[in-house]
Amino acid sequence: MSLAVSRSDGAILSAEAMDASYSNKNQAYLDSVGESFNTRVNQLADVLHRYWSNEVH
């Protein structure tokens, strides 16, 4: 994914170039990425909630 976002010289691609890169992905790939991201966000929320419940509240 980082290769799609930045060129080999380290310069960040423009928004148009990034849109072109991501529009080439099929729907199954995008669904998989969305599910993975959702899982990680939920795990982070669980950790923060546990911390809040045990330490702050």
N, C-alpha and C positions, 0 to 999 in steps of 0.2 A: 504494500500500500504506500509506503514512503517513496518508492520509486515513481509511483503515479502522481505524487504530490510535488516532489522536488526533482529537479534535473540533476545530473551527475556533478555539476559544478556547485551544487548547494543552493542555487537560486530557486525561489518559490515560484511555482507556475501561476499564471493568471487564473482568475475565476472561470473564464471561458475555457481555458485548457483543462482545468479540473473537471468542469461539467462534461466536456467531451470524453474524458477518461472514464468517468463514472457512468455515463449513459451507455457505454459499450458492455456493461455487465448485465447478465441475464437476471430475470426476476428471482430465480431460486437462490442465486448468490446474494442478492440484496436482502432477501428474506432471512437468509442465514446470518448475515452481518447484523441485521436488526435484532434477531433473537439473541445473539451473543451479547450485543451491547445492552439489551434489556436485562439479561441475566446478571451482568456485571454491575449495572446500576442498582438492581435489587439487592445484590450482595453488599454493596457499599451502604445502602440504606439500612440493611440489617445490622451491620457493624456499628454505624452511627447511633441507631436506636438502642442497641445493647449498651453502648458506652453511656448514652444519655440516661438510660434507666438505672444503670449501676453506679455511676459516678456523680452525676449532676442532680438527679431527682431523688 
